[in-house]
Amino acid sequence: MNGVLVVGGAGYIGSHTCLNLSQRGFTPIVYDNLVNGHREFAKWGPFEFGDVRDRERLDQVLSSYKPIAIVHLAGLIDVGLSVKKPIDFFDSNLAGSTTLFAAAMQARIDKLVFSSTCATYGIPLQVPIREDHPQSPINPYGKSKLMVEQILKELQFRNDFRSVILRYFNAAGADPQGRIGEWHTPETHLIPLTIASVQSNSALKIFGTDYPTRDGTCIRDFIHVCDIAEAHGRGIDHLMAGGESVALNLGTGRGTSVSEIIEAVRRISGKEMKVELCPRREGDPPELVADNALAKATLGWRPTFDLESIIESAWNWHQKMVSRLSLGPEAPNELT
Ligand SMILES: NC(=O)c1ccc[n+]([C@@H]2O[C@H](COP(=O)([O-])OP(=O)(O)OC[C@H]3O[C@@H](n4cnc5c(N)ncnc54)[C@H](O)[C@@H]3O)[C@@H](O)[C@H]2O)c1
């Protein structure tokens, strides 16, 4: 079996990565404890329930499938929660990763693609952000990811354990065929929150309208989840072809403001929506945009979805999900 173990494969980005891997002829083996994932998202290969911190279970799964490589996306992702519960984040994201790497090395697997984040850069000194920008995360979530990056760099030199580190900017959109999509509880990301506001006729909170940007709201780099998934597939191909360890930004290189997202959701949904203007939140940089030249050069990768198709695929997915989501007045309404 041409298996790739996808740890965290029942989540948003993991499930799209499994779809991409299966299209390339790999069998994605999903390993997930379902703390935030969905069993029904594991559609393209076997599902194995397990925690990334459970060494015994990992050993069992690795010895029964003998995958050729690993994609590691498992972890906790809510930045605000990481400030309140840092230990949970270091336990899941950091201790989980070292347990996985030790199990992989014992099973003689030496190729891994790791989900990192632009949050490892902290408040950027210049934008667009290149991979050699100083990494100075400002919350436990970003710190846990940076520590894992540092461990992977050590393993590369000392143990010949090669990795492709992918620093995603803002993942967004859904499978254009609507089979899978973004499903976080609670949701903290702008596009699904904007769509939820339209669907539930409740006000979307905009945090900060006086930033030094073109319309005063924050600017982010929204990249389609299928473009991110494609980079994982290419990351595996890169390692299989003997490519060196590398850390790459995954973004479009184009910034979109919060107001522009709201306008695009209005246009695509054809519906009006309410907004509530709120003060800035601590720790939100005005602008986060990727320099993606290194990912393009290393993987021959290009982002292929524009903002319109990101919002359209997200809208279609959330319309499909609307009956399953709880959109009461207590629904989360924060932007990260
Ligand atoms: N969504 C984004 O915009 C974004 C941006 C940058 C980086 N990332 C990173 O990408 C990865 C995937 O993000 P996502 O948006 O798909 O999140 P997600 O929550 O949908 O997926 C994470 C998956 O990991 C699983 N998981 C969590 N802890 C686990 C554990 N201890 N053992 C086994 N499985 C566990 C969850 O059940 C879930 O299925 C994360 O590592 C995240 O930090 C995401």
The ligand as an SDF file (V2000), in Angstrom:
LIG
                    3D

 44 48  0  0  0  0  0  0  0  0999 V2000
   -7.0690   26.8620    9.8000 N   0  0  0  0  0  0  0  0  0  0  0  0
   -6.0910   27.7170    9.5670 C   0  0  0  0  0  0  0  0  0  0  0  0
   -6.3010   28.8300    9.0180 O   0  0  0  0  0  0  0  0  0  0  0  0
   -4.6720   27.3710    9.9710 C   0  0  0  0  0  0  0  0  0  0  0  0
   -3.6760   28.3500    9.8030 C   0  0  0  0  0  0  0  0  0  0  0  0
   -2.3670   28.0260   10.1530 C   0  0  0  0  0  0  0  0  0  0  0  0
   -2.0620   26.7650   10.6290 C   0  0  0  0  0  0  0  0  0  0  0  0
   -3.0430   25.8390   10.8030 N   0  0  0  0  0  0  0  0  0  0  0  0
   -2.6550   24.5240   11.3400 C   0  0  0  0  0  0  0  0  0  0  0  0
   -3.1780   23.5080   10.5040 O   0  0  0  0  0  0  0  0  0  0  0  0
   -3.5310   22.3490   11.2600 C   0  0  0  0  0  0  0  0  0  0  0  0
   -4.9380   21.9440   10.8970 C   0  0  0  0  0  0  0  0  0  0  0  0
   -5.8180   23.0410   11.1410 O   0  0  0  0  0  0  0  0  0  0  0  0
   -7.3800   22.8940   10.8920 P   0  0  0  0  0  0  0  0  0  0  0  0
   -7.9130   24.2520   10.6520 O   0  0  0  0  0  0  0  0  0  0  0  0
   -7.6330   21.8110    9.9290 O   0  0  0  0  0  0  0  0  0  0  0  0
   -7.8480   22.4400   12.3540 O   0  0  0  0  0  0  0  0  0  0  0  0
   -8.8530   21.2870   12.7900 P   0  0  0  0  0  0  0  0  0  0  0  0
   -9.1380   21.4890   14.2350 O   0  0  0  0  0  0  0  0  0  0  0  0
  -10.0090   21.2250   11.8570 O   0  0  0  0  0  0  0  0  0  0  0  0
   -7.9820   19.9780   12.5840 O   0  0  0  0  0  0  0  0  0  0  0  0
   -7.0910   19.4790   13.5520 C   0  0  0  0  0  0  0  0  0  0  0  0
   -7.3380   17.9980   13.6820 C   0  0  0  0  0  0  0  0  0  0  0  0
   -6.4310   17.4750   14.6480 O   0  0  0  0  0  0  0  0  0  0  0  0
   -7.1310   16.6000   15.5190 C   0  0  0  0  0  0  0  0  0  0  0  0
   -6.4170   16.5800   16.7940 N   0  0  0  0  0  0  0  0  0  0  0  0
   -6.2510   17.6180   17.6620 C   0  0  0  0  0  0  0  0  0  0  0  0
   -5.5430   17.2120   18.7430 N   0  0  0  0  0  0  0  0  0  0  0  0
   -5.2420   15.8930   18.5240 C   0  0  0  0  0  0  0  0  0  0  0  0
   -4.5290   14.9230   19.2710 C   0  0  0  0  0  0  0  0  0  0  0  0
   -3.9860   15.2080   20.4740 N   0  0  0  0  0  0  0  0  0  0  0  0
   -4.4230   13.6770   18.7450 N   0  0  0  0  0  0  0  0  0  0  0  0
   -4.9760   13.3630   17.5460 C   0  0  0  0  0  0  0  0  0  0  0  0
   -5.6670   14.2330   16.8030 N   0  0  0  0  0  0  0  0  0  0  0  0
   -5.7970   15.4950   17.2810 C   0  0  0  0  0  0  0  0  0  0  0  0
   -8.5200   17.2010   15.6180 C   0  0  0  0  0  0  0  0  0  0  0  0
   -9.4990   16.2730   16.0450 O   0  0  0  0  0  0  0  0  0  0  0  0
   -8.7530   17.6830   14.1890 C   0  0  0  0  0  0  0  0  0  0  0  0
   -9.3280   16.6820   13.3900 O   0  0  0  0  0  0  0  0  0  0  0  0
   -3.3540   22.7200   12.7270 C   0  0  0  0  0  0  0  0  0  0  0  0
   -2.1650   22.1480   13.1860 O   0  0  0  0  0  0  0  0  0  0  0  0
   -3.2700   24.2410   12.7020 C   0  0  0  0  0  0  0  0  0  0  0  0
   -2.4490   24.7120   13.7190 O   0  0  0  0  0  0  0  0  0  0  0  0
   -4.3400   26.1120   10.4860 C   0  0  0  0  0  0  0  0  0  0  0  0
  1  2  1  0
  2  3  2  0
  2  4  1  0
  4  5  1  0
  4 44  2  0
  5  6  2  0
  6  7  1  0
  7  8  2  0
  8  9  1  0
  8 44  1  0
  9 10  1  0
  9 42  1  0
 10 11  1  0
 11 12  1  0
 11 40  1  0
 12 13  1  0
 13 14  1  0
 14 15  2  0
 14 16  1  0
 14 17  1  0
 17 18  1  0
 18 19  2  0
 18 20  1  0
 18 21  1  0
 21 22  1  0
 22 23  1  0
 23 24  1  0
 23 38  1  0
 24 25  1  0
 25 26  1  0
 25 36  1  0
 26 27  1  0
 26 35  1  0
 27 28  2  0
 28 29  1  0
 29 30  1  0
 29 35  2  0
 30 31  1  0
 30 32  2  0
 32 33  1  0
 33 34  2  0
 34 35  1  0
 36 37  1  0
 36 38  1  0
 38 39  1  0
 40 41  1  0
 40 42  1  0
 42 43  1  0
M  CHG  2   8   1  16  -1
M  END
$$$$
